């Protein structure tokens, strides 16, 4: 019997300013993987299985024939990031704000079983850090 390796996710994001985007993602807890980073791309590991690939617009354009959207004007995706506590949700949003992002673009979700906030990176991508207590989840 073989053991399958864990599935990985690489989220490719076009960025206008690669050094600034790299600094922003480091500020929210990502670690740069220098093996897959250069003047056109910055590989930012969120976990052992999830990485954000920050790509300059010119490099990103080599992967698609479609126009690059402006995430400040249109929405194509929302990225939900699980956290281990309410405090971790607050901490990542505050780190995002300090690093040049925008926090709480909509009301905080504060339910007995779930707590969530939002932040936007400098390129307009929306993130939703959240904590959930499944044992307090309503049934039925």
Long-range contacts (C-beta under 8 A, 24 or more apart in sequence): 6-48, 6-49, 7-49, 8-49, 8-50, 8-51, 9-49, 9-50, 9-51, 10-50, 10-51, 10-52, 10-53, 11-50, 11-51, 11-52, 11-53, 11-79, 12-53, 12-55, 12-60, 12-63, 13-52, 13-53, 13-54, 13-55, 13-123, 13-125, 14-55, 14-56, 14-57, 14-60, 14-68, 14-123, 15-54, 15-55, 15-56, 15-57, 15-122, 15-123, 16-57, 16-122, 16-123, 17-122, 18-42, 18-54, 18-56, 20-100, 20-122, 21-54, 21-121, 21-122, 21-123, 22-54, 23-99, 24-96, 24-99, 24-100, 24-101, 24-121, 24-122, 25-52, 25-54, 25-121, 27-95, 27-96, 27-98, 27-99, 28-92, 28-95, 28-96, 28-99, 28-101, 28-119, 28-127, 29-92, 29-95, 46-81, 70-124, 71-123, 71-124, 71-125, 71-126, 72-123, 72-124, 73-124, 75-126, 77-125, 77-126, 78-126, 78-127, 78-128, 79-125, 79-126, 79-127, 79-128, 80-116, 80-127, 80-128, 80-129, 80-130, 81-127, 81-128, 81-129, 81-130, 82-129, 82-130, 82-131, 82-132, 83-129, 83-130, 83-131, 84-131, 85-131, 86-115, 86-131, 88-129, 88-131, 89-115, 89-116, 89-117, 89-129, 89-130, 89-131, 90-117, 92-119, 92-129, 93-117, 93-118, 93-119, 93-129, 96-120, 96-121, 96-127, 112-136, 113-137, 113-138
